[in-house]
Amino acid sequence: MRSALDLLTQYAAYHRDRRNIATHFVGVPLIVFAVGTLLARPQFDVAGWPLTPAWVLFALTALWYLSRHWVLGLTTSVAVGVLIGLGHLVAASSTSIWLAAGIGTFVVGWIIQFIGHYYEGRKPAFVDDLIGLLVGPMFVVAEAMFAAGWNREMLARIEQKAGPTVVRDLANARP
């Protein structure tokens, strides 16, 4: 079980360009929302409570986040839970709206991600390690928390290993 520090450091190595990080603040939430929307159907009644595949997946990922770092895991779980809840609101609409919103935001989210990785000059982290799909939301939440002044020590340790954030010079970048 890798710690949040190890996971974020590995993920950060693929995300040092500030424009790439900025695109992740839009793309990752769109993708999480899309997955929550698409998995909000079907709905099962479990002891009087509505249960969907989205909430099952959320519970599993929340446990995973919490097992990595209590504060960051809780904050990430809350953020993901809000997006999943919003996805359920959309899923309560007609089938065409549900599918259009789910598929549309999924595609747009990934397009934004790939634009960011164009600036980065590197492939997305999940290509080398599928756990990167779980780390993405945690990375975005951590970056927001770091920007607010939270856990400067963790940020310093990540930057010590992954390097500082930059704006890569595309005109002189190697292919």
Secondary structure as UniProt FT lines:
FT   HELIX           4..12
FT   TURN            13..14
FT   HELIX           18..38
FT   TURN            39..40
FT   STRAND          44..46
FT   TURN            47..48
FT   STRAND          49..51
FT   HELIX           53..68
FT   HELIX           70..91
FT   HELIX           95..120
FT   HELIX           125..127
FT   TURN            130..131
FT   HELIX           132..147
FT   TURN            148..149
FT   HELIX           152..162
FT   HELIX           170..172
//
